[in-house]
């Protein structure tokens, strides 16, 4: 039977994931420039990655259409 993760373990895992997503210095600088937290930038990046099917860092017109629906 698998043990359940403690709240601290879940928090630490999520924190590491967010830091990994926003590790780029440019992203951190942009986030502060626009008044966003690193967590908010991570959420936007994660949402973007959901629709970037080719995983090439861009969203096609077709992918954008799906986002806007």
DSSP file (Angstrom, degrees, kcal/mol; ACC not computed):
  #  RESIDUE AA STRUCTURE BP1 BP2  ACC     N-H-->O    O-->H-N    N-H-->O    O-->H-N    TCO  KAPPA ALPHA  PHI   PSI    X-CA   Y-CA   Z-CA
    1    1 A X              0   0    0      0, 0.0     2,-0.2     0, 0.0     0, 0.0   0.000 360.0 360.0 360.0 129.8    0.0    0.0    0.0
    2    2 A X        -     0   0    0      1,-0.1     2,-0.2     0, 0.0     0, 0.0  -0.473 360.0-123.6 -75.8 140.2    1.4    3.3   -1.0
    3    3 A X        -     0   0    0     -2,-0.2     2,-0.2     1,-0.1    -1,-0.1  -0.567  25.8-116.4 -80.3 146.5    2.0    6.0    1.7
    4    4 A X        -     0   0    0     -2,-0.2     2,-0.2     1,-0.1    -1,-0.1  -0.565  32.4-108.6 -80.1 148.4    0.3    9.3    1.2
    5    5 A X        -     0   0    0     -2,-0.2    -1,-0.1     1,-0.1     2,-0.1  -0.525  31.4-120.0 -76.4 141.2    2.6   12.3    0.8
    6    6 A X     >  -     0   0    0     -2,-0.2     4,-2.3     1,-0.1     5,-0.2  -0.337  26.6-107.6 -73.6 163.8    2.7   14.8    3.7
    7    7 A X  H  > S+     0   0    0      1,-0.2     4,-2.7     2,-0.2     5,-0.2   0.890 121.1  52.6 -59.0 -41.0    1.7   18.4    3.1
    8    8 A X  H  > S+     0   0    0      2,-0.2     4,-2.9     1,-0.2    -1,-0.2   0.903 108.8  49.3 -63.1 -41.5    5.4   19.4    3.4
    9    9 A X  H  > S+     0   0    0      2,-0.2     4,-2.3     1,-0.2    -2,-0.2   0.909 112.4  47.7 -64.6 -42.0    6.4   16.9    0.7
   10   10 A X  H  X S+     0   0    0     -4,-2.3     4,-2.4     2,-0.2     5,-0.2   0.928 113.6  48.0 -63.6 -45.4    3.7   18.0   -1.6
   11   11 A X  H  X S+     0   0    0     -4,-2.7     4,-2.9     1,-0.2    -2,-0.2   0.940 112.8  47.7 -60.4 -48.6    4.6   21.7   -1.1
   12   12 A X  H  X S+     0   0    0     -4,-2.9     4,-2.4     1,-0.2    -1,-0.2   0.883 111.9  50.3 -62.3 -39.3    8.3   21.0   -1.7
   13   13 A X  H  X S+     0   0    0     -4,-2.3     4,-1.9    -5,-0.2    -1,-0.2   0.927 113.8  44.4 -63.9 -45.8    7.6   19.1   -4.8
   14   14 A X  H  X S+     0   0    0     -4,-2.4     4,-2.5     2,-0.2    -2,-0.2   0.891 112.0  52.9 -67.0 -40.0    5.3   21.8   -6.2
   15   15 A X  H  X S+     0   0    0     -4,-2.9     4,-2.6     1,-0.2    -2,-0.2   0.926 109.5  48.5 -61.7 -45.0    7.8   24.5   -5.2
   16   16 A X  H  X S+     0   0    0     -4,-2.4     4,-2.2     2,-0.2    -1,-0.2   0.887 110.9  51.9 -61.7 -38.9   10.6   22.7   -7.1
   17   17 A X  H  X S+     0   0    0     -4,-1.9     4,-2.0     2,-0.2    -2,-0.2   0.927 111.4  45.9 -63.9 -45.5    8.4   22.3  -10.1
   18   18 A X  H  X S+     0   0    0     -4,-2.5     4,-2.0     1,-0.2    -2,-0.2   0.911 112.6  50.2 -65.2 -42.2    7.6   26.0  -10.2
   19   19 A X  H  < S+     0   0    0     -4,-2.6    -1,-0.2     1,-0.2    -2,-0.2   0.882 109.3  52.3 -63.3 -37.5   11.2   27.0   -9.7
   20   20 A X  H >< S+     0   0    0     -4,-2.2     3,-0.9     1,-0.2    -1,-0.2   0.904 110.1  48.4 -64.7 -41.2   12.2   24.7  -12.5
   21   21 A X  H 3< S+     0   0    0     -4,-2.0     3,-0.3     1,-0.2    -1,-0.2   0.864 121.1  35.7 -66.3 -36.2    9.7   26.3  -14.8
   22   22 A X  T 3< S+     0   0    0     -4,-2.0    -1,-0.2     1,-0.2    -2,-0.2   0.052  80.5 114.5-107.8  25.2   10.8   29.8  -13.9
   23   23 A X    <   +     0   0    0     -3,-0.9     2,-0.2     4,-0.1    -1,-0.2   0.756  48.0 101.5 -69.6 -22.8   14.6   29.2  -13.5
   24   24 A X  S  > S-     0   0    0     -3,-0.3     4,-1.7    -4,-0.2     3,-0.4  -0.442  70.5-142.1 -66.4 127.6   15.5   31.4  -16.5
   25   25 A X  H  > S+     0   0    0      1,-0.2     4,-2.5    -2,-0.2     5,-0.2   0.868  99.8  58.4 -58.5 -38.9   16.7   34.8  -15.3
   26   26 A X  H  > S+     0   0    0      1,-0.2     4,-2.6     2,-0.2    -1,-0.2   0.890 104.4  51.1 -60.6 -39.4   15.0   36.5  -18.2
   27   27 A X  H  > S+     0   0    0     -3,-0.4     4,-2.5     2,-0.2    -1,-0.2   0.913 110.1  49.1 -64.6 -42.2   11.6   35.2  -17.1
   28   28 A X  H  X S+     0   0    0     -4,-1.7     4,-1.9     2,-0.2    -2,-0.2   0.893 112.0  48.9 -65.0 -38.5   12.2   36.4  -13.5
   29   29 A X  H  X S+     0   0    0     -4,-2.5     4,-2.1     2,-0.2    -2,-0.2   0.914 112.2  48.0 -66.9 -42.1   13.2   39.8  -14.9
   30   30 A X  H  X S+     0   0    0     -4,-2.6     4,-2.1     1,-0.2     6,-0.2   0.904 108.7  55.0 -63.8 -41.0   10.1   40.0  -17.1
   31   31 A X  H  <>S+     0   0    0     -4,-2.5     5,-3.3     1,-0.2     4,-0.3   0.910 111.2  43.5 -61.5 -41.4    7.9   38.9  -14.2
   32   32 A X  H ><5S+     0   0    0     -4,-1.9     3,-0.7     3,-0.2    -1,-0.2   0.862 110.1  57.2 -72.2 -33.1    9.1   41.7  -12.0
   33   33 A X  H 3<5S+     0   0    0     -4,-2.1    -2,-0.2     1,-0.2    -1,-0.2   0.876 114.4  37.7 -62.7 -37.7    8.9   44.2  -14.9
   34   34 A X  T 3<5S-     0   0    0     -4,-2.1    -1,-0.2    -5,-0.1    -2,-0.2   0.328 116.9-109.8 -98.6   7.0    5.2   43.5  -15.4
   35   35 A X  T < 5S+     0   0    0     -3,-0.7     2,-0.3    -4,-0.3    -3,-0.2   0.775  72.1 137.0  74.3  26.2    4.4   43.1  -11.7
   36   36 A X      < -     0   0    0     -5,-3.3    -1,-0.3    -6,-0.2     2,-0.1  -0.775  52.0-123.5-103.5 150.2    3.8   39.4  -11.8
   37   37 A X     >  -     0   0    0     -2,-0.3     4,-2.1     1,-0.1     5,-0.2  -0.479  27.8-111.3 -82.1 163.0    5.1   36.9   -9.3
   38   38 A X  H  > S+     0   0    0      1,-0.2     4,-2.4     2,-0.2     5,-0.1   0.856 120.5  56.5 -61.4 -34.0    7.3   34.0  -10.4
   39   39 A X  H  > S+     0   0    0      2,-0.2     4,-2.1     1,-0.2    -1,-0.2   0.892 105.8  49.6 -65.0 -39.7    4.3   31.7   -9.5
   40   40 A X  H  > S+     0   0    0      2,-0.2     4,-2.4     1,-0.2    -2,-0.2   0.915 110.8  49.4 -65.6 -42.4    2.1   33.6  -11.9
   41   41 A X  H  X S+     0   0    0     -4,-2.1     4,-2.8     1,-0.2    -2,-0.2   0.909 109.8  52.4 -61.7 -41.0    4.6   33.4  -14.7
   42   42 A X  H  X S+     0   0    0     -4,-2.4     4,-2.6     1,-0.2    -1,-0.2   0.893 108.6  50.3 -61.9 -40.0    4.9   29.7  -14.0
   43   43 A X  H  X S+     0   0    0     -4,-2.1     4,-2.4     2,-0.2    -2,-0.2   0.917 112.0  47.0 -64.6 -43.3    1.1   29.3  -14.3
   44   44 A X  H  X S+     0   0    0     -4,-2.4     4,-2.6     2,-0.2    -2,-0.2   0.924 113.6  48.4 -62.7 -43.8    1.0   31.2  -17.6
   45   45 A X  H  X S+     0   0    0     -4,-2.8     4,-2.5     2,-0.2    -2,-0.2   0.907 111.3  49.9 -64.3 -41.3    3.9   29.1  -18.9
   46   46 A X  H  X S+     0   0    0     -4,-2.6     4,-1.3     2,-0.2    -1,-0.2   0.914 111.8  48.0 -63.3 -43.0    2.3   25.9  -17.8
   47   47 A X  H  X S+     0   0    0     -4,-2.4     4,-0.9     1,-0.2     3,-0.3   0.910 111.5  50.9 -63.6 -41.9   -1.0   26.9  -19.5
   48   48 A X  H >X S+     0   0    0     -4,-2.6     4,-1.2     1,-0.2     3,-1.0   0.923 106.7  54.4 -59.7 -44.9    0.9   27.8  -22.7
   49   49 A X  H 3< S+     0   0    0     -4,-2.5    -1,-0.2     1,-0.3    -2,-0.2   0.788  99.4  62.5 -63.4 -27.6    2.7   24.5  -22.7
   50   50 A X  H 3< S+     0   0    0     -4,-1.3    -1,-0.3    -3,-0.3    -2,-0.2   0.838 112.0  36.5 -64.7 -32.0   -0.7   22.7  -22.6
   51   51 A X  H << S+     0   0    0     -3,-1.0     2,-1.7    -4,-0.9    -2,-0.2   0.558  92.7  90.8 -99.5 -10.4   -1.6   24.2  -26.0
   52   52 A X    ><  +     0   0    0     -4,-1.2     3,-1.2     1,-0.2     5,-0.1  -0.612  51.9 172.0 -84.9  79.6    1.9   24.1  -27.6
   53   53 A X  T 3  S+     0   0    0     -2,-1.7    -1,-0.2     1,-0.3     6,-0.1   0.819  74.4  51.0 -63.7 -33.8    1.3   20.6  -29.1
   54   54 A X  T 3  S-     0   0    0      4,-0.3    -1,-0.3    -3,-0.2    -2,-0.1   0.590  99.9-137.1 -79.8  -9.8    4.6   20.7  -31.1
   55   55 A X    <   +     0   0    0     -3,-1.2    -2,-0.1     3,-0.2     4,-0.1   0.850  67.1 124.6  55.1  38.2    6.5   21.7  -28.0
   56   56 A X  S    S-     0   0    0      2,-0.4    -1,-0.1     0, 0.0     3,-0.1   0.299  85.6-103.1-108.7   7.8    8.5   24.2  -30.1
   57   57 A X  S    S+     0   0    0      1,-0.3     2,-0.3    -5,-0.1    -8,-0.0   0.552  92.6  90.0  84.3   7.4    7.7   27.3  -27.9
   58   58 A X        -     0   0    0    -10,-0.0     2,-0.5    -6,-0.0    -2,-0.4  -0.918  66.0-137.0-131.6 159.8    5.1   28.7  -30.3
   59   59 A X        -     0   0    0     -2,-0.3    -7,-0.1    -7,-0.1   -11,-0.0  -0.979  22.0-139.4-117.4 126.4    1.4   28.3  -30.7
   60   60 A X     >  -     0   0    0     -2,-0.5     4,-2.7     1,-0.1     5,-0.2  -0.234  30.4-101.9 -74.6 170.0    0.0   27.9  -34.2
   61   61 A X  H  > S+     0   0    0      1,-0.2     4,-2.2     2,-0.2     5,-0.1   0.897 125.4  51.2 -58.9 -40.4   -3.2   29.6  -35.4
   62   62 A X  H  > S+     0   0    0      2,-0.2     4,-1.6     1,-0.2    -1,-0.2   0.920 110.9  47.0 -64.4 -43.5   -5.1   26.3  -35.0
   63   63 A X  H  > S+     0   0    0      1,-0.2     4,-1.9     2,-0.2    -2,-0.2   0.883 110.6  52.9 -65.6 -37.9   -3.7   25.9  -31.4
   64   64 A X  H  X S+     0   0    0     -4,-2.7     4,-2.2     1,-0.2    -1,-0.2   0.885 104.4  56.2 -63.7 -38.7   -4.7   29.5  -30.7
   65   65 A X  H  X S+     0   0    0     -4,-2.2     4,-0.7     1,-0.2    -1,-0.2   0.888 106.6  49.8 -59.2 -39.9   -8.2   28.8  -31.9
   66   66 A X  H >< S+     0   0    0     -4,-1.6     3,-0.7     1,-0.2    -1,-0.2   0.906 110.0  51.2 -65.0 -41.6   -8.5   26.0  -29.3
   67   67 A X  H 3< S+     0   0    0     -4,-1.9    -2,-0.2     1,-0.2    -1,-0.2   0.891 108.6  51.3 -61.4 -41.0   -7.2   28.4  -26.6
   68   68 A X  H 3<        0   0    0     -4,-2.2    -1,-0.2     1,-0.3    -2,-0.2   0.599 360.0 360.0 -78.4 -10.9   -9.8   31.1  -27.5
   69   69 A X    <<        0   0    0     -3,-0.7    -1,-0.3    -4,-0.7    -2,-0.1   0.490 360.0 360.0 -74.6 360.0  -12.8   28.7  -27.4
